[in-house]
Amino acid sequence: MKVLFMDKKTRVQSMLILTILVLSCTGDDDLFFLRNKGADMPVIVRGNKTSGIFILYLHGGPGNGTYVWENFFKETEKQFAMVFWNQRAAGESQGNARSGTMTIKQFVEDTHQVITLINQLFDHPQIFLMGHSWGGLLGTAYLVQHTSGISGWIEVDGAHNKVLGAKLSKEWVMDFARRQIDSGKDVKYWQEALNWYNTYKGPLTYTTRHYTDYLDNAHAYYFKTNYRFYKINDYFFGRPNGFDLLLNASYSDRTMQDEIVATDLTPVMNRITIPALICWGRHDGALPVELAMDAYNALGTENSKKTVVYFEESAHSPMLEETEAFNQEVINFINKYKL
């Protein structure tokens, strides 16, 4: 394992790395840090680096980090390298990411810095971007500004159009509530949900408690079951410390929610002309499946080089619920467009 610490100018510096973080990276994993605008952001590279093909994973949230998602790309890692970057105020990132830096513009800059470091450290590999949920918004925002140096775009249940996404999500949960009432299940609870949606006029954000509660109870995120990623030991001995994860996620949600919920990138997505794979869980209630075609139609990529794949047994995270099928779609896409 190589451990490097780099600032924006990519100067190698010495520092003490938290033992718990270093021990979590084993074998041929590479760990380096990007320091930019008050944030120290770890980047882990693992998999087949000799392939010369790197997939930069843009995680959701904002604030969630990569820890719980890294286990779902093992098959892809056999052929290509996966890059797991913890964004500012996310996962195991440290530093002092002040609220003024918690903007889409700043995250786009951070993304560019990560890509610059990958190119410098690994001799300019072929890079594909993959963005899940909020990462779908971030990747789209990056690509409408930086049209060169990326070989392909993979959006996974992404938030490229959060304005439409919130509207569709509201309709999705209300429809779920009506079906529950019609079948006599938890009638009081779901009638209260309908009443709340019919009277609430504010934005639907991640800190709107009723909204997130109703999403959870409607199985909007997970089709098969409600997953519990963290056990009690993870909060004390995991990577990252679970309490840091919770604090980062809460801070990111609070500082960025207003900008995110008002974002619709479809008017400028015609600037993106690289090959694109759009992956969506059929049962996603947080960012419903209609957004897949919204992305397809907005992209400037020619039709022969963009594809929508629906995962029939998944909600918001097909890499989790249909891991094998998801990895195969990613592998097929990259094999088609690698140099």
C-alpha positions in Angstrom: 0.0 0.0 0.0 1.2 3.5 -0.8 0.1 6.4 1.4 0.6 9.9 -0.1 -0.7 13.2 1.1 -1.1 15.9 -1.5 -2.4 19.4 -1.6 -3.9 21.2 -4.5 -0.4 21.7 -6.0 0.3 18.0 -5.6 3.3 18.4 -3.3 4.0 15.3 -1.3 4.0 16.1 2.4 4.6 13.9 5.5 1.8 13.5 8.1 0.6 11.0 10.7 -2.2 8.9 9.2 -4.7 7.6 11.7 -3.8 4.0 12.4 -7.4 2.8 12.0 -7.5 4.3 8.5 -4.2 2.9 7.3 -4.9 -0.6 8.6 -8.1 -0.7 6.7 -6.3 -0.5 3.3 -4.5 -3.7 2.5 -2.6 -5.4 -0.2 -2.2 -3.4 -3.4 -4.6 -0.6 -2.4 -3.2 2.9 -2.8 -4.3 5.7 -0.4 -3.7 9.4 -0.9 -5.2 12.6 0.3 -6.4 15.6 -1.6 -6.2 18.8 0.5 -8.3 21.6 -1.0 -10.1 24.6 0.4 -10.0 23.4 4.0 -10.8 19.8 3.4 -8.5 16.7 3.7 -10.2 14.1 1.5 -8.9 10.5 1.3 -8.9 8.6 -2.0 -8.5 4.9 -2.2 -7.5 3.1 -5.4 -8.0 -0.6 -5.7 -8.5 -3.3 -8.3 -6.7 -4.0 -11.6 -4.6 -0.8 -11.9 -2.5 -2.5 -14.6 -5.5 -2.3 -16.9 -5.0 1.4 -17.4 -8.7 2.0 -16.9 -9.9 3.8 -13.7 -13.5 4.3 -12.6 -13.9 7.3 -10.3 -16.9 6.6 -8.0 -18.9 9.7 -6.9 -20.8 8.7 -3.9 -24.2 9.9 -2.8 -25.4 12.1 0.1 -23.8 14.5 0.0 -21.9 13.3 3.0 -22.3 9.6 2.8 -18.8 8.6 1.9 -17.7 5.4 0.1 -17.2 3.0 3.0 -20.5 1.0 2.8 -20.4 1.0 -1.0 -16.9 -0.3 -1.7 -17.9 -4.0 -1.3 -20.3 -4.0 -4.3 -17.7 -3.6 -7.0 -15.5 -6.7 -6.6 -16.2 -8.1 -10.0 -15.5 -4.8 -11.7 -12.3 -4.5 -9.8 -11.0 -7.8 -11.3 -10.9 -6.0 -14.7 -10.5 -2.3 -13.9 -9.4 0.0 -11.1 -12.0 1.6 -8.8 -11.3 5.0 -7.2 -13.2 5.6 -4.0 -13.0 9.3 -3.1 -14.6 10.6 0.1 -15.8 14.1 -0.8 -15.4 17.1 1.5 -17.4 16.7 4.8 -18.2 13.1 3.8 -17.2 9.7 5.2 -13.7 9.8 6.6 -12.8 13.2 5.2 -11.2 15.6 7.8 -10.3 19.3 7.9 -12.5 22.3 8.2 -14.8 22.4 5.2 -16.6 25.7 6.0 -20.1 26.2 5.0 -19.1 28.7 2.3 -17.2 25.8 0.5 -20.2 23.5 0.6 -21.5 24.3 -2.9 -21.9 22.4 -6.1 -19.3 24.7 -7.7 -16.7 23.7 -5.1 -17.4 20.0 -5.4 -16.9 20.3 -9.1 -13.5 21.9 -8.5 -12.7 19.1 -6.0 -13.6 16.5 -8.6 -11.3 18.1 -11.1 -8.5 18.1 -8.5 -9.0 14.3 -7.9 -8.9 13.6 -11.6 -5.7 15.7 -11.9 -4.1 13.6 -9.1 -5.1 10.3 -10.7 -3.6 11.4 -14.0 -0.3 12.5 -12.3 0.0 9.5 -10.0 -1.0 6.8 -12.5 0.4 8.1 -15.8 -2.8 9.4 -17.3 -5.1 6.3 -17.3 -8.4 6.1 -19.2 -11.0 7.5 -16.8 -14.7 6.8 -16.5 -17.0 8.6 -14.1 -19.7 6.8 -12.1 -22.1 8.9 -10.0 -24.8 7.5 -7.6 -27.7 9.6 -6.3 -26.1 13.0 -5.3 -23.1 11.7 -7.2 -25.2 11.7 -10.3 -25.8 15.4 -9.9 -22.1 16.1 -9.1 -20.9 14.0 -12.1 -23.3 15.7 -14.4 -22.3 19.2 -13.1 -18.7 18.2 -13.7 -19.2 17.0 -17.2 -21.1 20.0 -18.5 -18.0 22.0 -17.7 -15.2 19.5 -18.4 -15.9 17.7 -21.7 -12.4 16.3 -22.2 -10.4 13.6 -20.4 -13.4 11.4 -19.5 -14.1 8.3 -21.6 -17.6 7.6 -20.3 -20.3 8.5 -17.9 -22.3 6.1 -15.7 -25.3 7.6 -13.8 -26.9 5.4 -11.2 -30.3 6.6 -9.9 -28.9 10.1 -10.1 -30.1 13.5 -9.0 -29.2 15.5 -12.2 -32.8 17.0 -12.0 -33.7 17.3 -8.4 -36.6 19.6 -9.1 -38.3 16.9 -11.1 -37.0 14.2 -8.7 -38.7 15.8 -5.7 -42.0 16.1 -7.6 -41.9 12.5 -8.8 -40.9 11.3 -5.3 -43.8 13.0 -3.7 -46.2 11.4 -6.2 -44.5 8.0 -5.7 -45.0 8.1 -1.9 -48.5 9.4 -2.1 -49.4 6.6 -4.5 -47.8 4.1 -2.1 -49.9 5.6 0.7 -53.1 5.3 -1.3 -52.4 1.6 -2.1 -51.7 0.9 1.6 -54.9 2.5 2.6 -56.9 0.6 -0.1 -55.5 -2.7 1.2 -56.2 -1.8 4.8 -52.5 -1.7 5.9 -51.5 1.0 8.5 -54.4 3.1 7.4 -54.0 5.8 10.1 -50.3 6.2 9.4 -50.7 6.5 5.6 -53.7 8.8 5.9 -51.6 11.1 8.0 -48.9 10.9 5.3 -51.4 12.0 2.6 -52.6 14.8 4.8 -49.1 16.0 5.4 -48.2 16.0 1.7 -51.4 17.8 0.8 -50.7 20.6 3.3 -46.9 20.9 3.4 -45.7 23.6 1.0 -42.0 23.7 1.8 -39.1 22.1 -0.1 -38.6 18.3 0.3 -35.1 18.0 1.6 -33.1 15.4 3.5 -33.7 17.2 6.8 -37.5 17.3 6.3 -38.3 14.7 8.9 -41.7 13.6 7.7 -40.5 13.3 4.2 -37.6 11.1 5.0 -39.7 9.0 7.4 -42.3 8.4 4.8 -39.6 7.5 2.2 -38.1 4.9 4.6 -41.5 3.4 5.5 -42.5 3.2 1.8 -39.4 1.2 1.0 -38.3 3.9 -1.4 -34.6 3.2 -1.0 -34.5 -0.6 -0.8 -36.9 -2.9 -2.7 -36.2 -6.2 -1.0 -35.6 -5.2 2.6 -34.3 -2.3 4.8 -30.6 -2.6 4.9 -28.6 -1.9 8.1 -25.1 -1.1 7.0 -23.6 -0.4 10.4 -23.4 -2.6 13.4 -22.6 -1.3 16.9 -18.9 -2.2 16.5 -18.6 -0.1 13.4 -19.4 3.0 15.4 -16.2 2.4 17.4 -13.9 0.4 15.3 -15.1 0.8 11.7 -13.6 2.7 8.8 -14.5 5.4 9.2 -15.7 5.9 12.7 -19.5 5.8 12.5 -19.9 8.9 14.5 -17.8 10.9 12.1 -19.9 9.5 9.3 -23.1 10.7 11.0 -21.7 14.2 11.8 -20.4 14.7 8.2 -23.6 13.5 6.7 -25.7 15.8 8.9 -23.5 18.8 8.2 -23.5 18.2 4.4 -27.3 17.8 4.3 -27.8 21.0 6.3 -25.4 23.2 4.3 -26.2 22.0 0.8 -29.9 21.0 0.8 -31.3 24.3 -0.5 -29.0 24.4 -3.5 -29.5 20.8 -4.4 -33.3 20.8 -4.2 -33.4 23.7 -6.6 -31.0 22.2 -9.2 -32.1 21.0 -12.7 -29.2 20.4 -15.0 -31.2 19.2 -18.0 -31.0 22.5 -19.9 -27.2 22.2 -20.2 -26.8 18.4 -20.4 -26.6 18.6 -24.2 -23.0 19.6 -23.6 -22.2 16.1 -22.5 -21.5 14.0 -25.6 -19.4 11.1 -24.3 -20.7 7.5 -24.1 -23.2 7.1 -21.3 -24.8 4.3 -19.3 -27.8 5.2 -17.3 -28.7 2.6 -14.6 -31.9 2.8 -12.6 -33.8 0.7 -10.1 -37.3 0.1 -11.2 -38.7 0.6 -7.7 -36.7 3.8 -6.7 -39.0 6.1 -4.7 -36.4 8.7 -3.8 -35.4 9.5 -7.4 -38.1 7.6 -9.4 -37.4 5.7 -12.6 -38.9 8.4 -14.9 -35.6 10.3 -14.3 -33.7 7.7 -16.3 -35.3 8.8 -19.6 -35.1 12.4 -18.4 -31.3 12.0 -18.4 -31.3 10.0 -21.7 -33.2 12.7 -23.5 -31.2 15.6 -22.1 -27.7 14.2 -22.9 -26.1 15.4 -26.0 -24.6 11.9 -26.6 -25.7 10.4 -29.9 -28.3 7.7 -29.4 -26.1 4.8 -30.4 -23.7 5.6 -27.6 -26.1 6.0 -24.7 -28.1 3.3 -23.0 -30.7 3.0 -20.2 -30.7 -0.2 -18.1 -33.5 -0.9 -15.7 -33.0 -3.2 -12.7 -36.3 -4.9 -12.0 -35.4 -6.0 -8.4 -33.9 -2.8 -7.2 -34.9 0.5 -5.7 -32.4 3.3 -5.2 -29.2 1.3 -5.3 -29.0 -1.5 -7.9 -25.3 -2.1 -7.1 -26.5 -3.3 -3.7 -29.7 -5.2 -4.6 -28.6 -6.7 -8.0 -24.8 -6.7 -7.6 -23.9 -9.2 -10.2 -26.1 -7.8 -12.9 -25.0 -4.3 -12.1 -21.3 -5.1 -12.3 -21.8 -6.9 -15.6 -23.5 -3.9 -17.2 -20.6 -1.7 -16.0 -18.0 -4.1 -17.3 -19.8 -4.5 -20.7 -20.1 -0.7 -21.1 -16.4 0.0 -20.3 -15.2 -2.9 -22.5 -17.2 -1.3 -25.4 -15.7 2.1 -25.0 -12.2 1.5 -23.7 -9.3 2.4 -26.0 
